[in-house]
Amino acid sequence: MRWEITGGERVTMRLRDGVLTHVRGSGPAAAEPDVTFALAEADLRGVLLGTLGPSDLAARDGVEVTGDTAKLTELLGHLGAPDPDFAIVTP
């Protein structure tokens, strides 16, 4: 999945074997994605915060989608809700 942020940089994300990685910019490590989203940073933040769903994103003005949009739904389905009581540091 590739995010092309308006006025910003290109970020390619890959989920493989349960590990989500990202590559900034372009080059051989940023292989061709299944889907590309060209959008404003505010729209990307809406997706990441869960206030904007995949179907809502594709329908927004100023968002260009190339490829299989179901890949975003698939990725979000693999992510779980964070545990607010997770002890980052324990005494």
C-alpha positions in Angstrom: 0.0 0.0 0.0 1.4 3.4 -0.9 0.4 6.8 0.6 1.3 9.8 -1.5 0.7 12.8 0.8 -0.1 16.1 -0.9 2.9 18.4 -0.5 4.7 15.7 1.4 6.5 12.4 0.8 5.6 9.0 -0.5 5.4 6.2 2.0 5.0 2.5 1.0 3.7 0.0 3.6 4.0 -3.7 3.4 2.5 -6.4 5.7 4.3 -9.7 5.4 4.4 -12.6 7.9 2.7 -10.5 10.5 5.2 -7.7 10.3 4.2 -4.2 9.1 7.1 -2.2 7.6 7.3 1.0 5.7 9.7 2.7 3.2 9.9 6.4 2.6 10.5 7.7 -0.9 11.0 5.5 -3.9 13.6 2.9 -4.9 13.9 -0.8 -5.0 12.7 -1.3 -1.4 9.4 0.4 -2.3 8.2 -2.2 -4.7 5.0 -1.7 -6.7 2.0 -1.6 -4.3 -1.4 -3.2 -4.7 -3.1 0.1 -4.0 -2.0 3.8 -4.0 -3.8 6.6 -2.2 -3.0 10.2 -3.1 -4.5 12.3 -0.4 -4.1 15.2 2.0 -2.4 14.6 5.4 -5.7 15.3 7.2 -7.4 12.4 5.3 -4.6 10.0 6.2 -4.9 11.0 9.8 -8.6 10.3 9.7 -7.9 6.8 8.5 -5.2 6.1 11.1 -7.4 7.5 13.9 -10.4 5.5 12.8 -12.7 8.4 12.1 -12.6 7.8 8.3 -13.4 4.4 6.9 -12.0 2.9 3.7 -15.2 3.4 1.8 -15.5 7.0 3.0 -11.9 7.7 2.0 -12.4 6.6 -1.6 -15.4 8.8 -1.9 -13.8 12.0 -0.6 -13.0 14.9 -2.9 -9.3 15.3 -3.5 -8.5 11.6 -2.8 -7.2 9.6 -5.8 -7.1 5.8 -5.5 -5.3 3.5 -7.9 -5.5 -0.3 -7.5 -7.4 -2.6 -5.1 -9.0 -0.5 -2.4 -10.0 -3.8 -0.5 -6.3 -4.0 0.6 -6.9 -1.1 3.0 -9.9 -2.9 4.5 -7.7 -6.1 4.7 -4.9 -4.2 6.5 -7.2 -2.5 9.0 -8.8 -5.9 9.7 -5.4 -7.2 10.9 -4.9 -4.4 13.4 -6.3 -4.7 16.9 -7.4 -2.0 19.3 -4.6 -0.7 21.5 -4.7 -1.6 25.2 -4.8 1.6 27.2 -3.6 -0.3 30.3 -0.5 -1.7 28.6 2.5 -1.2 31.0 5.2 0.4 28.8 7.5 0.7 31.9 7.0 -1.2 35.0 8.7 -0.4 38.3 
